[in-house]
């Protein structure tokens, strides 16, 4: 709504810093408005059931798969598992940047990516509070994610830190 004004040379001349202040006010207002909605959607976006499996029990682990997260890729591009198999993923962040490891079908990953984008200005390590299908890793950290694959199909593992998935930080899990 202020864009046409900002483009008018006369406006810019008269208000050299007024536009910036105005923009900052709008941003602050938008952030304030988005705040409550965001925390609401964060609750809504943390499903406790998944179409592609269930959080696994450590006692039931059939296989351990180590995966290294780097800046910005995983050292593994694809994994084959069997339906009914419980896998312990051990993810180590060897990069300097923060990374995450999320399991999901394409729709879940896209949704999660948007969530990460929405929270880009916040501490992303809280993005996964309560998420059973994701771990967030700061540089040097190693974490485990145990997952029981219940259905055949293709699942993605991905890092949804803004820009990372697009840079290729993803892989395929073929459940057969
Ligand atoms: Cu990443």
Backbone and ligand atoms as CSV (ligand in chain L), in Angstrom:
chain,resi,resn,atom,element,x,y,z
A,1,UNK,N,N,0.827,-1.201,0.000
A,1,UNK,CA,C,0.000,0.000,0.000
A,1,UNK,C,C,0.857,1.244,0.000
A,2,UNK,N,N,2.066,1.196,0.575
A,2,UNK,CA,C,2.923,2.386,0.562
A,2,UNK,C,C,3.893,2.344,-0.616
A,3,UNK,N,N,3.894,1.206,-1.326
A,3,UNK,CA,C,4.843,1.048,-2.422
A,3,UNK,C,C,4.726,2.151,-3.488
A,4,UNK,N,N,3.492,2.491,-3.905
A,4,UNK,CA,C,3.378,3.539,-4.929
A,4,UNK,C,C,3.976,4.852,-4.435
A,5,UNK,N,N,3.802,5.143,-3.171
A,5,UNK,CA,C,4.343,6.384,-2.607
A,5,UNK,C,C,5.868,6.329,-2.603
A,6,UNK,N,N,6.403,5.169,-2.236
A,6,UNK,CA,C,7.854,5.030,-2.152
A,6,UNK,C,C,8.502,5.198,-3.529
A,7,UNK,N,N,7.754,4.864,-4.550
A,7,UNK,CA,C,8.294,4.980,-5.895
A,7,UNK,C,C,8.215,6.400,-6.435
A,8,UNK,N,N,7.390,7.207,-5.805
A,8,UNK,CA,C,7.258,8.591,-6.288
A,8,UNK,C,C,8.457,9.398,-5.827
A,9,UNK,N,N,9.219,9.937,-6.773
A,9,UNK,CA,C,10.436,10.685,-6.432
A,9,UNK,C,C,10.151,11.830,-5.461
A,10,UNK,N,N,9.028,12.503,-5.676
A,10,UNK,CA,C,8.701,13.648,-4.824
A,10,UNK,C,C,8.580,13.198,-3.370
A,11,UNK,N,N,7.956,12.081,-3.194
A,11,UNK,CA,C,7.753,11.574,-1.834
A,11,UNK,C,C,9.099,11.270,-1.184
A,12,UNK,N,N,9.968,10.662,-1.960
A,12,UNK,CA,C,11.266,10.277,-1.427
A,12,UNK,C,C,12.106,11.520,-1.078
A,13,UNK,N,N,11.941,12.514,-1.891
A,13,UNK,CA,C,12.703,13.758,-1.701
A,13,UNK,C,C,12.281,14.452,-0.411
A,14,UNK,N,N,10.990,14.486,-0.232
A,14,UNK,CA,C,10.465,15.201,0.923
A,14,UNK,C,C,10.685,14.415,2.213
A,15,UNK,N,N,10.559,13.103,2.063
A,15,UNK,CA,C,10.691,12.271,3.273
A,15,UNK,C,C,11.834,11.281,3.091
A,16,UNK,N,N,13.057,11.740,3.161
A,16,UNK,CA,C,14.198,10.849,2.886
A,16,UNK,C,C,14.263,9.652,3.821
A,17,UNK,N,N,13.898,9.840,5.058
A,17,UNK,CA,C,13.941,8.681,5.954
A,17,UNK,C,C,12.545,8.280,6.421
A,18,UNK,N,N,11.579,9.025,5.971
A,18,UNK,CA,C,10.206,8.715,6.388
A,18,UNK,C,C,9.751,7.365,5.876
A,19,UNK,N,N,10.169,7.028,4.648
A,19,UNK,CA,C,9.733,5.764,4.052
A,19,UNK,C,C,10.246,4.588,4.874
A,20,UNK,N,N,11.523,4.683,5.250
A,20,UNK,CA,C,12.109,3.600,6.027
A,20,UNK,C,C,11.400,3.415,7.353
A,21,UNK,N,N,11.099,4.508,7.992
A,21,UNK,CA,C,10.424,4.436,9.284
A,21,UNK,C,C,9.050,3.810,9.120
A,22,UNK,N,N,8.388,4.268,8.049
A,22,UNK,CA,C,7.062,3.740,7.753
A,22,UNK,C,C,7.138,2.227,7.519
A,23,UNK,N,N,8.129,1.803,6.732
A,23,UNK,CA,C,8.301,0.391,6.416
A,23,UNK,C,C,8.577,-0.397,7.693
A,24,UNK,N,N,9.420,0.161,8.542
A,24,UNK,CA,C,9.767,-0.517,9.792
A,24,UNK,C,C,8.526,-0.679,10.661
A,25,UNK,N,N,7.689,0.353,10.652
A,25,UNK,CA,C,6.461,0.292,11.452
A,25,UNK,C,C,5.567,-0.815,10.930
A,26,UNK,N,N,5.462,-0.890,9.596
A,26,UNK,CA,C,4.615,-1.926,8.998
A,26,UNK,C,C,5.156,-3.305,9.328
A,27,UNK,N,N,6.482,-3.456,9.228
A,27,UNK,CA,C,7.096,-4.752,9.534
A,27,UNK,C,C,6.821,-5.149,10.976
A,28,UNK,N,N,6.986,-4.184,11.873
A,28,UNK,CA,C,6.778,-4.451,13.293
A,28,UNK,C,C,5.322,-4.834,13.535
A,29,UNK,N,N,4.427,-4.122,12.862
A,29,UNK,CA,C,2.997,-4.403,13.026
A,29,UNK,C,C,2.680,-5.795,12.497
A,30,UNK,N,N,3.250,-6.101,11.329
A,30,UNK,CA,C,3.014,-7.417,10.732
A,30,UNK,C,C,3.511,-8.517,11.662
A,31,UNK,N,N,4.695,-8.308,12.226
A,31,UNK,CA,C,5.277,-9.303,13.120
A,31,UNK,C,C,4.393,-9.491,14.344
A,32,UNK,N,N,3.880,-8.366,14.864
A,32,UNK,CA,C,3.036,-8.435,16.049
A,32,UNK,C,C,1.745,-9.190,15.746
A,33,UNK,N,N,1.210,-8.940,14.553
A,33,UNK,CA,C,-0.031,-9.607,14.160
A,33,UNK,C,C,0.215,-11.086,13.905
A,34,UNK,N,N,1.393,-11.365,13.313
A,34,UNK,CA,C,1.703,-12.748,12.938
A,34,UNK,C,C,2.022,-13.590,14.166
A,35,UNK,N,N,2.493,-12.947,15.226
A,35,UNK,CA,C,2.929,-13.669,16.416
A,35,UNK,C,C,1.946,-14.715,16.927
A,36,UNK,N,N,0.758,-14.259,17.347
A,36,UNK,CA,C,-0.200,-15.213,17.916
A,36,UNK,C,C,-0.626,-16.277,16.907
A,37,UNK,N,N,-0.788,-15.870,15.637
A,37,UNK,CA,C,-1.210,-16.809,14.608
A,37,UNK,C,C,-0.143,-17.882,14.412
A,38,UNK,N,N,1.116,-17.421,14.473
A,38,UNK,CA,C,2.212,-18.344,14.237
A,38,UNK,C,C,2.279,-19.404,15.327
A,39,UNK,N,N,2.169,-18.961,16.586
A,39,UNK,CA,C,2.278,-19.933,17.662
A,39,UNK,C,C,1.092,-20.894,17.599
A,40,UNK,N,N,-0.036,-20.381,17.125
A,40,UNK,CA,C,-1.206,-21.248,16.980
A,40,UNK,C,C,-0.931,-22.306,15.911
A,41,UNK,N,N,-0.427,-21.837,14.753
A,41,UNK,CA,C,-0.201,-22.782,13.664
A,41,UNK,C,C,0.935,-23.743,14.002
A,42,UNK,N,N,1.882,-23.288,14.832
A,42,UNK,CA,C,2.966,-24.173,15.235
A,42,UNK,C,C,2.398,-25.377,15.984
A,43,UNK,N,N,1.418,-25.103,16.832
A,43,UNK,CA,C,0.787,-26.210,17.548
A,43,UNK,C,C,0.061,-27.110,16.555
A,44,UNK,N,N,-0.626,-26.471,15.613
A,44,UNK,CA,C,-1.423,-27.215,14.653
A,44,UNK,C,C,-0.536,-28.045,13.723
A,45,UNK,N,N,0.668,-27.512,13.447
A,45,UNK,CA,C,1.525,-28.161,12.462
A,45,UNK,C,C,2.381,-29.289,13.035
A,46,UNK,N,N,2.213,-29.576,14.292
A,46,UNK,CA,C,3.017,-30.643,14.871
A,46,UNK,C,C,2.160,-31.897,15.029
A,47,UNK,N,N,2.059,-32.648,13.943
A,47,UNK,CA,C,1.187,-33.825,14.007
A,47,UNK,C,C,1.762,-34.892,14.930
A,48,UNK,N,N,0.899,-35.662,15.517
A,48,UNK,CA,C,1.368,-36.751,16.371
A,48,UNK,C,C,1.223,-38.089,15.656
A,49,UNK,N,N,0.518,-38.086,14.524
A,49,UNK,CA,C,0.438,-39.299,13.719
A,49,UNK,C,C,0.940,-38.983,12.318
A,50,UNK,N,N,1.546,-39.971,11.689
A,50,UNK,CA,C,2.136,-39.783,10.373
A,50,UNK,C,C,1.701,-40.920,9.458
A,51,UNK,N,N,1.460,-40.586,8.203
A,51,UNK,CA,C,1.015,-41.595,7.248
A,51,UNK,C,C,2.138,-42.578,6.921
A,52,UNK,N,N,3.387,-42.137,7.097
A,52,UNK,CA,C,4.528,-42.929,6.625
A,52,UNK,C,C,5.225,-43.722,7.719
A,53,UNK,N,N,4.621,-43.812,8.888
A,53,UNK,CA,C,5.236,-44.594,9.944
A,53,UNK,C,C,4.951,-44.003,11.308
A,54,UNK,N,N,5.642,-44.555,12.290
A,54,UNK,CA,C,5.444,-44.073,13.661
A,54,UNK,C,C,6.803,-43.948,14.342
A,55,UNK,N,N,6.902,-43.085,15.357
A,55,UNK,CA,C,8.157,-43.007,16.100
A,55,UNK,C,C,8.488,-44.400,16.629
A,56,UNK,N,N,9.735,-44.817,16.447
A,56,UNK,CA,C,10.112,-46.184,16.831
A,56,UNK,C,C,10.564,-46.284,18.264
A,57,UNK,N,N,10.560,-47.498,18.756
A,57,UNK,CA,C,11.054,-47.754,20.118
A,57,UNK,C,C,12.498,-48.245,20.025
A,58,UNK,N,N,13.334,-47.728,20.898
A,58,UNK,CA,C,14.752,-48.084,20.882
A,58,UNK,C,C,14.956,-49.597,20.983
A,59,UNK,N,N,14.115,-50.249,21.760
A,59,UNK,CA,C,14.243,-51.692,21.963
A,59,UNK,C,C,13.936,-52.487,20.698
A,60,UNK,N,N,13.230,-51.841,19.765
A,60,UNK,CA,C,12.792,-52.554,18.560
A,60,UNK,C,C,13.681,-52.270,17.344
A,61,UNK,N,N,14.790,-51.546,17.551
A,61,UNK,CA,C,15.627,-51.143,16.419
A,61,UNK,C,C,16.218,-52.351,15.687
A,62,UNK,N,N,15.994,-52.417,14.366
A,62,UNK,CA,C,16.531,-53.488,13.534
A,62,UNK,C,C,17.894,-53.115,12.963
A,63,UNK,N,N,18.083,-51.804,12.756
A,63,UNK,CA,C,19.261,-51.372,12.023
A,63,UNK,C,C,19.600,-49.929,12.389
A,64,UNK,N,N,20.905,-49.631,12.412
A,64,UNK,CA,C,21.339,-48.256,12.672
A,64,UNK,C,C,21.970,-47.688,11.403
A,65,UNK,N,N,21.528,-46.517,11.013
A,65,UNK,CA,C,22.074,-45.879,9.813
A,65,UNK,C,C,22.675,-44.531,10.203
A,66,UNK,N,N,24.013,-44.419,10.091
A,66,UNK,CA,C,24.634,-43.131,10.402
A,66,UNK,C,C,24.544,-42.193,9.195
A,67,UNK,N,N,24.234,-40.951,9.441
A,67,UNK,CA,C,24.146,-39.956,8.363
A,67,UNK,C,C,24.867,-38.697,8.816
A,68,UNK,N,N,25.698,-38.189,7.934
A,68,UNK,CA,C,26.418,-36.964,8.261
A,68,UNK,C,C,25.765,-35.780,7.552
A,69,UNK,N,N,25.519,-34.724,8.296
A,69,UNK,CA,C,25.004,-33.486,7.730
A,69,UNK,C,C,26.190,-32.556,7.538
A,70,UNK,N,N,26.232,-31.963,6.346
A,70,UNK,CA,C,27.334,-31.045,6.032
A,70,UNK,C,C,26.772,-29.745,5.488
A,71,UNK,N,N,27.639,-28.797,5.155
A,71,UNK,CA,C,27.222,-27.491,4.597
A,71,UNK,C,C,27.260,-27.564,3.076
A,72,UNK,N,N,26.228,-27.762,2.286
A,72,UNK,CA,C,24.897,-28.118,2.722
A,72,UNK,C,C,24.431,-29.368,1.956
A,73,UNK,N,N,24.694,-30.513,2.557
A,73,UNK,CA,C,24.301,-31.784,1.950
A,73,UNK,C,C,24.324,-32.861,3.022
A,74,UNK,N,N,23.778,-34.018,2.671
A,74,UNK,CA,C,23.931,-35.196,3.518
A,74,UNK,C,C,24.913,-36.126,2.811
A,75,UNK,N,N,25.639,-36.924,3.556
A,75,UNK,CA,C,26.601,-37.836,2.921
A,75,UNK,C,C,25.901,-39.059,2.337
A,76,UNK,N,N,24.610,-39.209,2.642
A,76,UNK,CA,C,23.820,-40.315,2.114
A,76,UNK,C,C,22.720,-39.732,1.236
A,77,UNK,N,N,22.540,-40.326,0.049
A,77,UNK,CA,C,21.517,-39.782,-0.855
A,77,UNK,C,C,20.247,-40.615,-0.861
A,78,UNK,N,N,20.413,-41.917,-0.581
A,78,UNK,CA,C,19.219,-42.755,-0.554
A,78,UNK,C,C,19.416,-43.929,0.391
A,79,UNK,N,N,18.318,-44.372,0.943
A,79,UNK,CA,C,18.326,-45.461,1.905
A,79,UNK,C,C,17.178,-46.401,1.540
A,80,UNK,N,N,17.446,-47.704,1.583
A,80,UNK,CA,C,16.379,-48.678,1.356
A,80,UNK,C,C,16.020,-49.337,2.678
A,81,UNK,N,N,14.754,-49.340,2.986
A,81,UNK,CA,C,14.303,-50.032,4.190
A,81,UNK,C,C,13.107,-50.911,3.830
A,82,UNK,N,N,12.773,-51.799,4.735
A,82,UNK,CA,C,11.608,-52.667,4.511
A,82,UNK,C,C,10.449,-52.189,5.367
A,83,UNK,N,N,9.261,-52.308,4.846
A,83,UNK,CA,C,8.083,-51.980,5.644
A,83,UNK,C,C,8.088,-52.871,6.880
A,84,UNK,N,N,7.886,-52.268,8.024
A,84,UNK,CA,C,7.916,-53.016,9.272
A,84,UNK,C,C,9.237,-52.887,10.002
A,85,UNK,N,N,10.224,-52.305,9.310
A,85,UNK,CA,C,11.555,-52.167,9.901
A,85,UNK,C,C,11.627,-50.915,10.791
A,86,UNK,N,N,12.341,-51.061,11.896
A,86,UNK,CA,C,12.588,-49.911,12.771
A,86,UNK,C,C,14.055,-49.520,12.634
A,87,UNK,N,N,14.279,-48.267,12.256
A,87,UNK,CA,C,15.630,-47.802,11.969
A,87,UNK,C,C,16.035,-46.703,12.949
A,88,UNK,N,N,17.264,-46.826,13.423
A,88,UNK,CA,C,17.820,-45.758,14.245
A,88,UNK,C,C,18.750,-44.933,13.359
A,89,UNK,N,N,18.359,-43.705,13.085
A,89,UNK,CA,C,19.220,-42.794,12.333
A,89,UNK,C,C,20.088,-42.062,13.349
A,90,UNK,N,N,21.379,-42.087,13.101
A,90,UNK,CA,C,22.293,-41.343,13.968
A,90,UNK,C,C,22.886,-40.232,13.112
A,91,UNK,N,N,22.466,-39.024,13.369
A,91,UNK,CA,C,22.846,-37.903,12.510
A,91,UNK,C,C,23.872,-37.033,13.222
A,92,UNK,N,N,24.943,-36.778,12.513
A,92,UNK,CA,C,25.996,-35.921,13.053
A,92,UNK,C,C,26.127,-34.678,12.175
A,93,UNK,N,N,26.105,-33.536,12.796
A,93,UNK,CA,C,26.280,-32.294,12.041
A,93,UNK,C,C,27.768,-31.959,11.976
A,94,UNK,N,N,28.366,-32.265,10.845
A,94,UNK,CA,C,29.793,-31.966,10.645
A,94,UNK,C,C,29.998,-30.582,10.044
A,95,UNK,N,N,28.907,-29.911,9.768
A,95,UNK,CA,C,29.004,-28.582,9.183
A,95,UNK,C,C,29.210,-27.512,10.239
A,96,UNK,N,N,29.374,-26.293,9.763
A,96,UNK,CA,C,29.495,-25.157,10.670
A,96,UNK,C,C,28.127,-24.554,10.944
A,97,UNK,N,N,27.201,-24.772,10.013
A,97,UNK,CA,C,25.859,-24.208,10.140
A,97,UNK,C,C,24.945,-25.145,10.920
A,98,UNK,N,N,23.812,-24.611,11.349
A,98,UNK,CA,C,22.768,-25.440,11.953
A,98,UNK,C,C,22.131,-26.275,10.850
A,99,UNK,N,N,21.770,-27.498,11.178
A,99,UNK,CA,C,21.054,-28.333,10.212
A,99,UNK,C,C,19.983,-29.112,10.948
A,100,UNK,N,N,19.133,-29.728,10.152
A,100,UNK,CA,C,18.133,-30.597,10.747
A,100,UNK,C,C,17.969,-31.828,9.897
A,101,UNK,N,N,17.301,-32.800,10.476
A,101,UNK,CA,C,17.011,-34.050,9.782
A,101,UNK,C,C,15.544,-34.333,10.039
A,102,UNK,N,N,14.765,-34.231,8.984
A,102,UNK,CA,C,13.322,-34.437,9.098
A,102,UNK,C,C,12.898,-35.569,8.188
A,103,UNK,N,N,12.064,-36.457,8.696
A,103,UNK,CA,C,11.488,-37.507,7.876
A,103,UNK,C,C,10.090,-37.078,7.471
A,104,UNK,N,N,9.738,-37.342,6.197
A,104,UNK,CA,C,8.376,-37.010,5.810
A,104,UNK,C,C,8.103,-37.284,4.356
A,105,UNK,N,N,6.820,-37.420,4.035
A,105,UNK,CA,C,6.469,-37.481,2.616
A,105,UNK,C,C,6.607,-36.062,2.076
A,106,UNK,N,N,6.474,-35.906,0.786
A,106,UNK,CA,C,6.725,-34.610,0.162
A,106,UNK,C,C,5.864,-33.503,0.775
A,107,UNK,N,N,4.611,-33.821,1.069
A,107,UNK,CA,C,3.698,-32.812,1.615
A,107,UNK,C,C,4.136,-32.376,3.008
A,108,UNK,N,N,4.540,-33.339,3.816
A,108,UNK,CA,C,4.994,-33.024,5.170
A,108,UNK,C,C,6.238,-32.146,5.126
A,109,UNK,N,N,7.138,-32.483,4.208
A,109,UNK,CA,C,8.379,-31.712,4.098
A,109,UNK,C,C,8.096,-30.282,3.650
A,110,UNK,N,N,7.201,-30.129,2.682
A,110,UNK,CA,C,6.876,-28.791,2.173
A,110,UNK,C,C,6.262,-27.943,3.281
A,111,UNK,N,N,5.401,-28.558,4.054
A,111,UNK,CA,C,4.739,-27.866,5.159
A,111,UNK,C,C,5.773,-27.455,6.207
A,112,UNK,N,N,6.669,-28.370,6.490
A,112,UNK,CA,C,7.703,-28.125,7.484
A,112,UNK,C,C,8.645,-27.006,7.023
A,113,UNK,N,N,8.919,-27.008,5.708
A,113,UNK,CA,C,9.803,-25.999,5.133
A,113,UNK,C,C,9.192,-24.611,5.309
A,114,UNK,N,N,7.904,-24.521,5.073
A,114,UNK,CA,C,7.213,-23.240,5.229
A,114,UNK,C,C,7.258,-22.795,6.688
A,115,UNK,N,N,7.120,-23.752,7.567
A,115,UNK,CA,C,7.152,-23.459,8.997
A,115,UNK,C,C,8.517,-22.891,9.397
A,116,UNK,N,N,9.575,-23.503,8.849
A,116,UNK,CA,C,10.932,-23.036,9.143
A,116,UNK,C,C,11.136,-21.631,8.606
A,117,UNK,N,N,10.557,-21.380,7.426
A,117,UNK,CA,C,10.687,-20.075,6.786
A,117,UNK,C,C,9.972,-19.028,7.630
A,118,UNK,N,N,8.788,-19.382,8.108
A,118,UNK,CA,C,8.001,-18.461,8.935
A,118,UNK,C,C,8.762,-18.098,10.203
A,119,UNK,N,N,9.596,-19.026,10.662
A,119,UNK,CA,C,10.284,-18.799,11.924
A,119,UNK,C,C,11.749,-18.433,11.721
A,120,UNK,N,N,12.077,-17.996,10.509
A,120,UNK,CA,C,13.476,-17.740,10.167
A,120,UNK,C,C,14.135,-16.730,11.101
A,121,UNK,N,N,13.348,-15.816,11.637
A,121,UNK,CA,C,13.918,-14.781,12.495
A,121,UNK,C,C,14.048,-15.236,13.949
A,122,UNK,N,N,13.507,-16.420,14.205
A,122,UNK,CA,C,13.555,-16.891,15.582
A,122,UNK,C,C,14.639,-17.944,15.727
A,123,UNK,N,N,14.814,-18.412,16.947
A,123,UNK,CA,C,15.767,-19.469,17.187
A,123,UNK,C,C,15.194,-20.768,16.617
A,124,UNK,N,N,15.758,-21.215,15.524
A,124,UNK,CA,C,15.194,-22.358,14.803
A,124,UNK,C,C,15.248,-23.654,15.607
A,125,UNK,N,N,16.085,-23.687,16.639
A,125,UNK,CA,C,16.199,-24.920,17.411
A,125,UNK,C,C,14.883,-25.253,18.113
A,126,UNK,N,N,14.010,-24.237,18.233
A,126,UNK,CA,C,12.708,-24.489,18.858
A,126,UNK,C,C,11.675,-24.930,17.842
A,127,UNK,N,N,12.073,-24.932,16.565
A,127,UNK,CA,C,11.134,-25.288,15.508
A,127,UNK,C,C,10.649,-26.720,15.651
A,128,UNK,N,N,11.408,-27.526,16.364
A,128,UNK,CA,C,11.076,-28.949,16.422
A,128,UNK,C,C,10.635,-29.402,17.792
A,129,UNK,N,N,10.355,-28.449,18.657
A,129,UNK,CA,C,9.858,-28.837,19.967
A,129,UNK,C,C,8.609,-29.690,19.770
A,130,UNK,N,N,8.678,-30.914,20.183
A,130,UNK,CA,C,7.501,-31.767,20.068
A,130,UNK,C,C,7.404,-32.522,18.761
A,131,UNK,N,N,8.292,-32.264,17.822
A,131,UNK,CA,C,8.247,-32.989,16.551
A,131,UNK,C,C,8.862,-34.377,16.722
A,132,UNK,N,N,8.085,-35.408,16.420
A,132,UNK,CA,C,8.599,-36.766,16.579
A,132,UNK,C,C,9.411,-37.208,15.369
A,133,UNK,N,N,9.257,-36.485,14.260
A,133,UNK,CA,C,9.880,-36.914,13.000
A,133,UNK,C,C,11.074,-36.036,12.606
A,134,UNK,N,N,11.595,-35.256,13.550
A,134,UNK,CA,C,12.700,-34.358,13.210
A,134,UNK,C,C,13.643,-34.134,14.378
A,135,UNK,N,N,14.916,-33.922,14.039
A,135,UNK,CA,C,15.869,-33.481,15.056
A,135,UNK,C,C,16.613,-32.263,14.496
A,136,UNK,N,N,16.954,-31.356,15.380
A,136,UNK,CA,C,17.679,-30.163,14.986
A,136,UNK,C,C,19.079,-30.259,15.579
A,137,UNK,N,N,20.092,-29.971,14.740
A,137,UNK,CA,C,21.465,-30.146,15.202
A,137,UNK,C,C,22.302,-28.894,15.009
A,138,UNK,N,N,22.863,-28.438,16.094
A,138,UNK,CA,C,23.840,-27.371,15.971
A,138,UNK,C,C,25.165,-28.007,15.532
A,139,UNK,N,N,26.075,-27.165,15.081
A,139,UNK,CA,C,27.372,-27.648,14.613
A,139,UNK,C,C,28.016,-28.572,15.658
A,140,UNK,N,N,28.433,-29.750,15.191
A,140,UNK,CA,C,29.128,-30.676,16.077
A,140,UNK,C,C,28.223,-31.643,16.829
A,141,UNK,N,N,26.928,-31.393,16.808
A,141,UNK,CA,C,26.015,-32.242,17.567
A,141,UNK,C,C,25.701,-33.554,16.853
A,142,UNK,N,N,25.424,-34.579,17.633
A,142,UNK,CA,C,24.940,-35.860,17.111
A,142,UNK,C,C,23.645,-36.191,17.827
A,143,UNK,N,N,22.640,-36.536,17.050
A,143,UNK,CA,C,21.361,-36.918,17.655
A,143,UNK,C,C,20.804,-38.147,16.958
A,144,UNK,N,N,19.897,-38.811,17.647
A,144,UNK,CA,C,19.281,-40.018,17.098
A,144,UNK,C,C,17.803,-39.806,16.837
A,145,UNK,N,N,17.342,-40.480,15.801
A,145,UNK,CA,C,15.912,-40.488,15.505
A,145,UNK,C,C,15.540,-41.932,15.179
A,146,UNK,N,N,14.678,-42.493,15.983
A,146,UNK,CA,C,14.255,-43.878,15.765
A,146,UNK,C,C,12.881,-43.862,15.118
A,147,UNK,N,N,12.780,-44.545,13.993
A,147,UNK,CA,C,11.528,-44.505,13.237
A,147,UNK,C,C,11.120,-45.910,12.785
A,148,UNK,N,N,9.857,-46.207,12.942
A,148,UNK,CA,C,9.315,-47.483,12.472
A,148,UNK,C,C,8.570,-47.220,11.166
A,149,UNK,N,N,9.071,-47.797,10.084
A,149,UNK,CA,C,8.447,-47.611,8.766
A,149,UNK,C,C,7.345,-48.651,8.598
A,150,UNK,N,N,6.140,-48.183,8.447
A,150,UNK,CA,C,4.989,-49.093,8.450
A,150,UNK,C,C,4.418,-49.364,7.066
A,151,UNK,N,N,4.716,-48.481,6.120
A,151,UNK,CA,C,4.097,-48.597,4.794
A,151,UNK,C,C,5.134,-48.492,3.685
A,152,UNK,N,N,4.889,-49.176,2.587
A,152,UNK,CA,C,5.787,-49.037,1.444
A,152,UNK,C,C,5.564,-47.665,0.798
A,153,UNK,N,N,6.598,-47.194,0.114
A,153,UNK,CA,C,6.489,-45.898,-0.555
A,153,UNK,C,C,7.785,-45.128,-0.458
A,154,UNK,N,N,7.770,-43.933,-0.989
A,154,UNK,CA,C,8.960,-43.092,-0.966
A,154,UNK,C,C,8.798,-41.986,0.066
A,155,UNK,N,N,9.818,-41.855,0.887
A,155,UNK,CA,C,9.824,-40.829,1.923
A,155,UNK,C,C,11.082,-39.994,1.719
A,156,UNK,N,N,10.992,-38.741,2.076
A,156,UNK,CA,C,12.177,-37.887,1.976
A,156,UNK,C,C,12.781,-37.692,3.362
A,157,UNK,N,N,14.102,-37.600,3.401
A,157,UNK,CA,C,14.718,-37.012,4.591
A,157,UNK,C,C,15.313,-35.699,4.105
A,158,UNK,N,N,15.200,-34.692,4.912
A,158,UNK,CA,C,15.567,-33.363,4.427
A,158,UNK,C,C,15.968,-32.440,5.556
A,159,UNK,N,N,16.740,-31.430,5.181
A,159,UNK,CA,C,17.030,-30.325,6.080
A,159,UNK,C,C,16.214,-29.155,5.562
A,160,UNK,N,N,15.344,-28.639,6.408
A,160,UNK,CA,C,14.469,-27.557,5.974
A,160,UNK,C,C,14.873,-26.203,6.542
A,161,UNK,N,N,16.115,-26.101,6.978
A,161,UNK,CA,C,16.639,-24.776,7.304
A,161,UNK,C,C,16.545,-23.992,5.988
A,162,UNK,N,N,16.004,-22.764,6.030
A,162,UNK,CA,C,15.746,-22.045,4.777
A,162,UNK,C,C,16.914,-22.089,3.784
A,163,UNK,N,N,16.616,-22.572,2.574
A,163,UNK,CA,C,17.603,-22.614,1.502
A,163,UNK,C,C,18.332,-23.941,1.367
A,164,UNK,N,N,18.349,-24.729,2.440
A,164,UNK,CA,C,19.156,-25.952,2.419
A,164,UNK,C,C,18.556,-27.054,1.551
A,165,UNK,N,N,17.227,-27.229,1.674
A,165,UNK,CA,C,16.557,-28.244,0.841
A,165,UNK,C,C,16.760,-27.902,-0.632
A,166,UNK,N,N,16.574,-26.628,-0.946
A,166,UNK,CA,C,16.722,-26.157,-2.323
A,166,UNK,C,C,18.151,-26.366,-2.830
A,167,UNK,N,N,19.123,-26.305,-1.919
A,167,UNK,CA,C,20.526,-26.509,-2.300
A,167,UNK,C,C,20.867,-27.988,-2.443
A,168,UNK,N,N,19.889,-28.853,-2.143
A,168,UNK,CA,C,20.111,-30.281,-2.327
A,168,UNK,C,C,20.280,-31.077,-1.047
A,169,UNK,N,N,19.968,-30.457,0.072
A,169,UNK,CA,C,20.142,-31.152,1.348
A,169,UNK,C,C,18.913,-32.018,1.625
A,170,UNK,N,N,18.860,-33.124,0.866
A,170,UNK,CA,C,17.715,-34.027,0.963
A,170,UNK,C,C,18.101,-35.388,0.421
A,171,UNK,N,N,17.298,-36.374,0.733
A,171,UNK,CA,C,17.540,-37.713,0.232
A,171,UNK,C,C,16.242,-38.499,0.237
A,172,UNK,N,N,16.325,-39.699,-0.315
A,172,UNK,CA,C,15.129,-40.536,-0.459
A,172,UNK,C,C,15.254,-41.797,0.394
A,173,UNK,N,N,14.167,-42.126,1.039
A,173,UNK,CA,C,14.088,-43.404,1.736
A,173,UNK,C,C,13.032,-44.230,1.006
A,174,UNK,N,N,13.469,-45.310,0.403
A,174,UNK,CA,C,12.545,-46.189,-0.318
A,174,UNK,C,C,12.124,-47.296,0.633
A,175,UNK,N,N,10.854,-47.305,0.959
A,175,UNK,CA,C,10.319,-48.330,1.858
A,175,UNK,C,C,9.676,-49.413,1.006
A,176,UNK,N,N,10.252,-50.612,1.062
A,176,UNK,CA,C,9.784,-51.688,0.192
A,176,UNK,C,C,9.121,-52.816,0.960
L,1,CU,CU,CU,20.844,-27.848,6.548
